[in-house]
Amino acid sequence: MAETILEIDNLSLRYKTKKGDVKALNRVSFQLEKGLALGLVGESGCGKTTLANAILRLLPDNAEITGGHIYFDKEDLLLLAEQELREYRWKKISMIFQAAMNALAPVYRVGDQIIEAIQNHAPEFTYSAAKERVQRLFELVGLDCSRIDHYPHQYSGGMKQRAIIAMALACDPDLIIADEPTTALDVIVQDRILKRLNRVREELGMTMIYISHDIAVIAELSKVMGVMYAGELVEFGSTLSLFKQAIHPYTAGLMNSFPSIKGAKNQLSIIPGEPPNLLNPPAGCKFHPRCQYVTAQCRQVRPPLYRSPTEQQHFALCWHPLGANGKENDHE
């Protein structure tokens, strides 16, 4: 039986603002097995980045976790003191932040910045040992080792992103969270970096959470997939199972919104409307204002957890799951 490395249990979080509380996460639950890649997908503002920051407790002052647990190797990270949590950051869990290639300090050599990260979190490394590790990391991510002593302005955008990935790998973490790591890069460079990142993950046997709004990228990189909407995890399961038969209408809408390179050319469908304002989210199912299958029950009561009859680890929050009651997902 596979070992669970991360378990999110009924996690809820809000941001306190002058206009009221923003309910950013609502009772999110899932388990991630060691060595797998999980893709989190959804529209902007659905809670993907908030969930990632909550795992490492890198939250702004106005954020408050109102319920739930975050278990990493069976240790509840929410119960740890700040000093104890520092032992997890970077050494056990690292993060590639969105647009992280702009985070390199412009007046320090790139190699020295990675060396500093290694020595801060692993003091047993001498400078020379840390530099040797940086050389190995550069080789791993496809950077020329001669670039170690260069400054960030001497790197292209793709090279900066590879350097950030090397920094995330610096302390050999068990889990890497990548929050749209190829933002602002052209599609060719993006594809090369994503393939390199996935190859590194497989070689080192790491677990990864990959966050993106692009469901096609998620499909290529991830064995497991979670779909978020309005702060809730509305569907979760193996990527193959979700693409074979999406349960939630929102997932089906995302899949039908990009073209297929196989088969006949069909008109792309769109999801009408826009995500709700989480200052005052709708009652019942949060997707009901945009759902073609909506009923009075959907408007009033939060939907139950529905599990796929063919795969128990594939579930969704929905009163009228696709594939049941004669409704089918038309995505091919």
Steps between C-alpha positions, in 0.01 A plus 500: 500500500637842399617735774312828549741793529246785517145507631280809497207442734196730488715814465324838511660844479381859481655839434383786719443818297333836556204382295463174692640148511611341172435126528804390299495127590199298608537148642768381257602136544726264304794260539816490290712189471878517517674534165194617306442829319174677583367768269271769638297682238233769501426860408686790657390568857373148567741435790786306341781731616333555838500123555869479406593785736291346779701175481818694579313756714634781284186703546441876536407646837132527409469127426345269757471122482155436646499121498662179387843338500806476273687174558847458348654160578224471764612822674237773522679809369236729649604398852869580453666810642663734249850378586394136457339583167828645372641147515242399238532794265749439221646185661178294478262724306613761250306732274552650156300821517303657220726724285787385721757584233461863609592411860876470448695782665654700213827592678603148608629218285240232437720221634567689823125545557444125477804431718361735764169312498680168546715622788208669677293183503783246515783659706712185473584596140826691456517762225695270269262206562201725437655626177557142383133431570400806296708369210314166516167682519584711195578184307173349619287791378695543176708809578865543405713491816702794369193713572528453878703818547281713271246758613124472433508764223734269308233227496209468260149454645513125452843478662379697802208263538732198488718664766194544722415133451857413599458711813177316586689170469798624702419319826358186339139550617236225507229727360522784248212741441526669160263796464479570125880496468502585128292819516610765245717257300433417135345161423821341369702590810201407718481152349874439547493610865191295584649188344827557685316555828302181455813303409679627811199405716500148360877455535501616863172331596352825632136579562370810325198727500479688172264799489368635171192643330592294191332161516701371202828558687359329808400200289853464365684529831274352768383153595242644738283804441296733718253758369435806718213743477411787734724368778377142483650183358209407273661194340802279571634177355752348263558717193406208275170451683408869485569521129320175431188611689485830682241496778457872570349730233772758570775247419318404181475868408874550546576198284264611225655847488821397322537338157589139430769414246315178414163448333261749349526874561225605739389836631662563838255540786524762770390510863252789528534761771790542738618362836306631802612774734635313804406788728145376454504162325175341383321249721496133412732402216724795418496408132120502470468851345703375199380138480263374232378220727403722794195414711342652810699255712828629351408857597426416862718217631873434470542192281613167647813310404432275202748222424549347158361144487812386311770679706444574867782755513317706236244726667314827448271740683184487288126432529475395136829330405576449134487139393209443736130534416576477130713814475835457328805716451531576129877566514714278279 
